[in-house]
Each structure stands twice: as C-alpha cells, then as structure tokens.
Amino acid sequence: MSHNSVKWLPAFLVPAVVVAAVIAVPLQAGAAVDLPDKTPEQVLLLVNDSTVSTFSGTVVQSSDLGLPPLDVSPGMTESMQKSMTEGAPKGTTDGATAVSSTGALTTALDLLSGSHEFRVFIGGQDQSRVQVKDRLAERDVVHNGSDVWLYDSSSNAANHLSLPTDLAASAQAKFTELESQLPTDLSTPSQLAERFLSELDPSTTVSVGTDARVAGRSVYQLVLKPKTADTLVASVSIAVDSETGLPLQVTVLAEGQSAPALQVGFTAINFAAPNTDLFDFVPPAGATVTEQALPAMPDGATADHAGGRSTAAGEVPVVTGTGWSSIVEVPAAAVPAELSKNLMVEQVTTAVGGGRALTTSLVTVFLATDGRVFAGAVPLARLQAAAE
C-alpha cells in the first residue's frame, strides 16, 4: 500500500462505510401489518426490480457491540500525539499521519457505539449527501459527480477528493464485460433471484419474517440465518418496502445477545428528488481545505482464494473461507506503520496469544505480532489459527 493511500484512508474510508450502510441497507420496525404473502424469492425479486434512485430521510443507527470504553480526554489525546510524533524523522509526515489515523479510529469507534442520527439525501447514482449530527457539531460527506467532500464543523476542516473523469466509463465497461460472461439462466429478474437464493443455500437459511412498518411504510422482512455455528452472527433481518422494494431496515443479532447488536434504518423517508443545491458543497469561510489523492491499486493485484495467498508481493488483503465464517487477512506490508505507535489501539485491544485482539459481539480483529491483521465475524480462536 502506498504512503498516499495510507493518508487517504483515514479521511475517506470511515465515512464511506457509513454512507454505504445508510444507502445500501437502511431501522426500527413499528406496528405489525398484514401484507399479501410472498416467498423469499418474491421479496428478493421486489428488491431487484426497485427503480428508486432519489430519496431523502432521517436515519438512526444504534449499536450494542460490547466495545471497551475509550479514553478521549484532552490529556490522553495530548499524550497520544506526543508519543506518535516523538521519534519520527524530521521533515516526515509520519507523526501527522499517525495523529490523523487516531482521529479516524476515534470516529469509527464513536459511530459504532450508542445511537447516532443522520440526514441522507440521494439525487441519483452520482449525487449523495450524508450529514452526521453530533451534539455540538456536524460532519458531512458529499458526493457530486467527480467531487467528494468530507467536512467537520468542529474543526472547520474539509477534505476534497477529485475522481478521475474516466472512472465511471471504466467501471461501466468492466460491468459490460462481466455481464457478457453471465450464464443464460440470469436473463430475467426472476431467474436472477432464484440463482441468488441457490448461491445462498449452502451457508444460509432464507425466510420471510413478520410483516411490519418502518418509517411509516409497510415492509416485508427478509431473514437470513447462518447454517454454520462457526460465526458470531445469529441472524440478519432486512426490511423491504412493500411498494418500492427499497431496503429500509437492517437488524443484526449476535449469538448469545438478546438486544440487536446493530440496527441501521430510516425513521422518516421522502421519495421526492432532493434539491440539487444540497450537493453543491462550498467550504465555509476560513475552513482548512486539504486536497486528497485517489490511491492507485498495485499493478496486477489479485488474490488466489484457493491457496489463500496474494500474488501482488503480499500487498493485497486475502479472504479465506466462505460465507459467514470467512476471514480477511491484511498482509503486514499493507498495514500502516503508525498503527503500532497508536496508543488508542492499546486501549481497545487486549494482549492475547500471538498478538493483540479487539473482540466485539459481531466482529473480531486480531493484530498478529508479525504485523499481519486478521478480521472476521468469527471467534478469536479462528483468527489465531489462521495466523499460524
């Protein structure tokens, strides 16, 4: 991983994850309703046939992952900055990058703890805005064509990323290439839904739960349950709007935990197109603006899933296993060096055999002593075994 990509990730990857969660699988089921019965295949078909491309609304995310308490007091922050900048060669940005990574980690842990409210505006494929409401501040992630902005009102700082003009064309060309290679039994939406279910079958039981309401809309609830016991996930419930097919809710239950480990979804939604002015972001007066570069993928970066090893000189994350028990391995060469200097990592992890670990009700992360990082919705022992 290049140094530029290390600097880019803290600024954009964390909010990008939030945007994906809000847009892809947006909570809270209300009073039960009685909808016409549908099979899992028919609910999947409803999602596949959805033509919704513009909407806005309020989203609430709540988490109960059992994360350890985090000390973010001014004294602790100052101590972190001092420890990470000491020893960094003069003229380098290692200390600043480490401090930036600390801020990104704080943001990620904050978003995965307690309850948070977002305002979401979607104006089509290339226009979106997510406003994260804090107690005394606001964070915005704005995508408008080739421009992506991240703004934090508490520090009056903005990061700007310009997407290459040929990025969309390249993506569409690749999609067309892949589409031409699809088997003929995917030629209709119903066949696609049937094929999708058959692919899920080896590791997942799919059913339709009790009809409900989300944000005042009647929904079908598609329930996915892992067949394997070698995962921390008990079930995932996706609420699908009965009229538009848009997913409005996701509830994730962890094994041995009665309350939802994670819920993300709409409390209010409007399917009218948002005002286009919302996507024309202009940094406020006096804001510090940082231009970010889009990191380049290593040439020839591929992973051999069968052998579990990367073919790009150990630079590319590798996925081993399948389904709910799959494990992601990040090679040491792709892990930012400043991670080992980050005192916040010591706060949220505990010493275990072979390294340090962050354990939650849904996800486990293992930092091996040789620098590799392993993660998955599996028990810690599985990650330690994968590291051997």
C-alpha positions in Angstrom: 0.0 0.0 0.0 1.5 3.4 -1.0 2.0 6.2 1.6 -0.6 8.3 -0.3 -3.2 5.6 0.2 -2.4 5.4 3.9 -3.1 9.2 4.2 -6.3 8.9 2.1 -7.9 6.0 4.0 -8.4 7.8 7.4 -10.0 10.8 5.7 -12.5 8.9 3.4 -12.8 5.3 4.2 -14.6 5.6 7.6 -17.4 8.0 6.3 -17.6 5.9 3.1 -18.5 2.9 5.2 -21.2 5.0 6.9 -22.6 6.1 3.5 -22.7 2.5 2.3 -24.5 1.3 5.3 -27.1 4.1 5.1 -27.7 3.8 1.4 -27.4 0.1 0.8 -29.3 -1.3 3.8 -31.1 1.3 5.7 -34.3 0.6 11.2 -36.9 0.3 13.5 -39.9 -1.8 12.8 -43.2 -0.4 14.2 -46.7 -2.0 14.5 -47.2 -5.2 12.6 -49.2 -5.1 9.3 -50.7 -7.8 7.2 -49.3 -7.8 3.6 -50.0 -10.4 0.9 -47.8 -13.4 1.4 -44.6 -13.5 -0.5 -41.9 -16.2 -0.7 -38.2 -15.2 -0.2 -37.7 -15.4 -3.9 -40.5 -12.9 -4.5 -39.1 -10.5 -1.9 -35.7 -10.6 -3.5 -37.3 -10.0 -6.8 -39.1 -7.0 -5.3 -35.7 -5.6 -4.3 -34.2 -6.4 -7.7 -37.0 -4.6 -9.6 -36.8 -1.5 -7.5 -36.4 1.7 -9.6 -35.9 4.1 -6.7 -33.0 6.4 -7.5 -33.8 9.6 -5.5 -34.9 10.0 -1.9 -34.1 11.7 1.4 -34.8 11.0 5.0 -33.6 10.6 8.6 -31.7 7.6 9.6 -30.9 6.3 13.1 -28.1 3.9 13.8 -27.8 2.1 17.1 -25.0 -0.3 18.2 -24.5 -2.6 21.1 -21.3 -4.4 20.2 -19.8 -4.5 23.7 -16.9 -2.3 22.7 -14.5 -1.4 25.5 -14.7 2.2 27.0 -12.4 4.7 25.2 -10.5 7.5 26.9 -10.6 10.5 24.7 -9.8 13.1 27.3 -7.6 16.1 26.4 -4.8 14.7 28.5 -4.9 11.3 26.8 -5.1 12.9 23.3 -2.1 15.1 24.1 -0.2 12.0 25.3 -1.1 10.1 22.1 0.1 12.9 19.8 3.4 13.2 21.7 4.1 9.5 21.7 3.4 9.2 18.0 5.3 12.2 16.9 8.4 11.6 19.0 11.0 9.6 17.1 9.5 10.5 13.7 12.4 11.8 11.4 12.4 15.5 10.9 10.8 16.5 7.6 8.5 13.5 7.5 4.7 13.3 8.0 4.7 10.1 9.9 3.6 11.8 13.1 0.9 13.8 11.4 -0.4 10.7 9.6 -0.5 8.7 12.9 -2.4 11.5 14.6 -4.8 11.6 11.6 -5.3 7.8 11.9 -6.1 8.3 15.6 -8.8 10.7 14.6 -10.2 8.2 12.1 -10.2 5.4 14.7 -11.9 7.6 17.2 -14.6 8.5 14.6 -15.1 4.8 13.7 -15.4 3.7 17.3 -17.8 6.6 18.0 -20.0 5.6 15.1 -20.1 2.0 16.3 -21.1 2.9 19.8 -24.5 4.1 21.1 -27.0 5.8 18.9 -26.5 8.3 16.0 -28.7 10.3 13.7 -28.1 11.0 10.0 -29.7 13.1 7.3 -29.5 11.4 4.0 -30.0 12.9 0.5 -29.7 10.8 -2.7 -30.1 12.6 -6.0 -29.2 9.7 -8.3 -26.2 7.5 -8.9 -23.6 10.3 -8.7 -25.2 12.6 -6.1 -25.4 11.9 -2.4 -25.0 13.7 0.9 -24.9 12.3 4.4 -25.0 14.7 7.4 -23.8 13.1 10.7 -25.4 15.0 13.6 -23.2 15.4 16.7 -24.1 17.1 19.9 -22.4 20.4 19.1 -21.2 19.8 15.5 -21.9 18.3 12.2 -20.0 16.1 9.8 -20.9 16.0 6.1 -19.9 13.5 3.3 -20.9 14.9 -0.1 -20.6 13.2 -3.5 -21.4 15.3 -6.6 -20.2 13.9 -9.9 -16.4 13.8 -9.8 -16.2 15.6 -6.4 -16.2 14.1 -3.0 -16.1 16.3 0.1 -15.7 15.4 3.8 -16.4 18.3 6.2 -16.2 18.5 10.0 -17.7 21.7 11.5 -16.0 21.1 14.9 -12.6 21.8 13.4 -13.9 23.7 10.3 -11.8 21.4 8.2 -12.6 20.0 4.7 -11.0 17.2 2.7 -11.6 17.1 -1.1 -11.1 14.2 -3.5 -11.4 14.6 -7.3 -12.5 11.4 -9.0 -10.9 10.7 -12.5 -13.4 11.6 -15.3 -12.9 8.2 -16.9 -13.6 6.3 -13.7 -17.3 5.9 -14.4 -16.7 4.9 -18.0 -14.1 2.3 -17.0 -16.5 0.9 -14.4 -19.3 0.6 -16.9 -17.0 -1.0 -19.5 -15.9 -3.6 -16.9 -19.5 -4.3 -15.9 -20.5 -4.8 -19.5 -17.6 -7.2 -19.9 -18.7 -9.2 -16.9 -22.3 -9.2 -18.0 -21.5 -10.7 -21.3 -20.0 -13.7 -19.4 -23.0 -14.4 -17.3 -24.9 -17.7 -17.9 -28.2 -17.5 -19.8 -30.2 -18.5 -16.7 -29.7 -15.0 -15.4 -31.5 -13.4 -18.3 -34.7 -12.4 -16.3 -35.0 -10.9 -12.8 -36.9 -14.0 -11.5 -34.0 -16.2 -12.7 -31.6 -13.9 -11.0 -33.5 -14.1 -7.7 -33.6 -17.9 -8.0 -29.9 -18.1 -8.7 -29.1 -15.7 -5.8 -31.0 -17.9 -3.4 -29.3 -21.1 -4.7 -25.9 -19.4 -4.0 -27.0 -18.5 -0.5 -28.3 -22.0 0.2 -25.0 -23.7 1.2 -24.4 -21.4 4.2 -27.7 -19.5 4.8 -31.4 -20.2 5.6 -33.6 -17.5 3.9 -37.1 -16.9 5.1 -39.7 -14.1 5.3 -40.5 -12.9 8.8 -43.4 -11.0 10.3 -44.7 -8.0 8.2 -44.1 -4.7 9.9 -43.7 -0.9 9.5 -40.6 1.2 9.1 -40.7 4.9 8.9 -44.5 4.7 8.3 -44.1 2.3 5.4 -45.3 -1.3 5.3 -42.4 -3.8 4.8 -41.6 -7.4 4.3 -38.8 -8.8 6.5 -36.3 -11.0 4.8 -34.5 -13.1 7.4 -31.0 -14.6 6.8 -29.7 -17.2 9.3 -26.3 -18.8 9.1 -26.3 -22.6 9.0 -22.9 -22.7 10.5 -22.2 -22.4 14.2 -18.7 -21.1 13.5 -19.8 -17.4 13.3 -20.8 -14.6 15.8 -23.9 -13.7 13.7 -27.2 -15.2 14.8 -29.4 -13.6 12.1 -29.8 -10.6 9.8 -33.3 -9.1 9.1 -33.7 -6.8 6.1 -37.0 -4.8 5.9 -38.0 -4.2 2.3 -40.6 -1.5 1.4 -43.6 -3.4 0.1 -44.3 -0.8 -2.7 -40.9 0.4 -3.9 -38.6 -2.6 -3.0 -36.1 -0.3 -1.3 -34.5 -1.8 1.8 -35.5 0.4 4.8 -34.1 -1.5 7.8 -31.3 -3.9 8.8 -31.2 -5.6 12.2 -28.3 -7.8 13.1 -28.5 -10.1 16.1 -25.3 -11.6 17.6 -25.1 -15.1 19.1 -26.0 -15.1 22.8 -27.2 -11.5 22.8 -30.9 -10.6 23.1 -30.7 -7.0 22.0 -29.8 -6.1 18.5 -26.0 -5.8 18.0 -26.6 -3.3 15.2 -29.6 -1.5 13.7 -29.5 1.0 10.8 -32.5 2.4 9.1 -35.0 5.2 8.3 -37.3 6.8 10.8 -38.6 9.1 8.0 -38.3 8.9 4.3 -39.4 11.0 1.3 -39.1 9.7 -2.3 -39.1 13.1 -4.0 -35.8 14.2 -5.6 -33.8 16.4 -3.2 -32.9 20.0 -4.2 -29.8 19.9 -6.3 -28.3 22.7 -4.3 -27.7 20.3 -1.5 -24.9 18.6 -3.5 -23.0 21.8 -4.4 -20.7 21.9 -1.4 -18.7 25.1 -0.8 -16.3 25.1 2.2 -17.3 27.7 4.8 -15.2 30.8 5.2 -12.0 30.2 7.0 -12.2 26.4 6.5 -8.9 24.5 6.1 -9.1 22.6 2.9 -6.9 19.6 2.1 -6.7 18.1 -1.3 -6.5 14.3 -1.3 -5.2 12.0 -4.0 -7.0 8.8 -5.0 -4.7 5.9 -4.2 -3.7 3.6 -7.0 -4.1 -0.1 -6.8 -0.9 -2.1 -7.1 -0.3 -3.4 -10.7 -1.6 -6.9 -11.1 -3.1 -7.0 -7.7 -5.0 -10.3 -7.4 -5.6 -12.9 -4.8 -5.5 -16.6 -5.0 -8.5 -17.6 -2.9 -7.9 -21.3 -3.3 -4.4 -21.0 -2.0 -5.2 -18.2 0.4 -2.2 -16.0 -0.8 -1.8 -12.8 -2.7 0.0 -12.7 -6.0 1.0 -9.0 -5.6 4.0 -9.4 -3.3 2.0 -9.6 -0.2 0.3 -6.2 -0.7 -3.4 -7.3 -1.2 -5.8 -8.5 1.5 -6.7 -12.1 1.2 -10.1 -13.8 2.0 -10.1 -17.3 3.3 -13.1 -19.5 4.0 -16.6 -18.8 2.7 -19.9 -17.3 3.8 -20.4 -16.2 7.4 -17.1 -17.7 8.6 -14.8 -16.1 6.1 -11.7 -14.3 7.3 -9.9 -11.3 5.9 -6.1 -11.2 6.2 -4.3 -7.9 5.6 -0.6 -8.6 5.0 2.0 -6.8 7.1 3.2 -4.8 4.1 -0.3 -3.3 3.6 -0.8 -2.3 7.3 0.1 1.4 8.1 3.3 1.5 10.1 1.9 4.1 12.5 -0.7 1.5 13.7 1.9 0.1 16.1 2.5 3.5 17.6 -1.2 4.3 18.2 -1.9 4.3 21.9 -5.6 4.1 21.1 -5.1 0.7 19.6 -3.7 -0.4 23.0 -6.9 1.0 24.7 -9.4 -1.0 22.6 -7.4 -4.2 22.3 -6.1 -6.8 24.8 -3.0 -8.9 24.8 -3.6 -12.5 23.6 -1.5 -15.4 22.4 0.3 -14.3 19.3 -0.6 -10.6 19.4 -3.5 -8.3 20.4 -7.2 -8.6 19.8 -10.3 -6.4 19.6 -13.4 -8.6 20.4 -17.0 -7.4 19.9 -20.3 -9.3 19.7 -20.2 -9.3 15.9 -16.6 -8.9 14.7 -13.2 -9.9 16.0 -9.9 -8.3 14.9 -6.5 -9.9 15.6 -3.3 -8.0 15.3 -0.5 -10.6 15.0 3.0 -9.8 16.3 4.4 -10.2 12.8 2.3 -7.2 11.6 -0.5 -9.0 9.9 -4.1 -8.2 10.7 -7.0 -10.7 10.6 -10.7 -9.9 10.9 -14.0 -11.7 10.6 -17.4 -12.4 12.2 -15.8 -15.4 13.9 -14.4 -16.3 17.4 -10.9 -15.1 18.2 -9.6 -18.7 18.1 -10.4 -18.9 14.4 -8.3 -15.8 13.7 -5.4 -17.1 15.8 -5.5 -20.4 13.9 -5.5 -18.6 10.6 -2.4 -16.7 11.6 -0.4 -19.9 12.4 
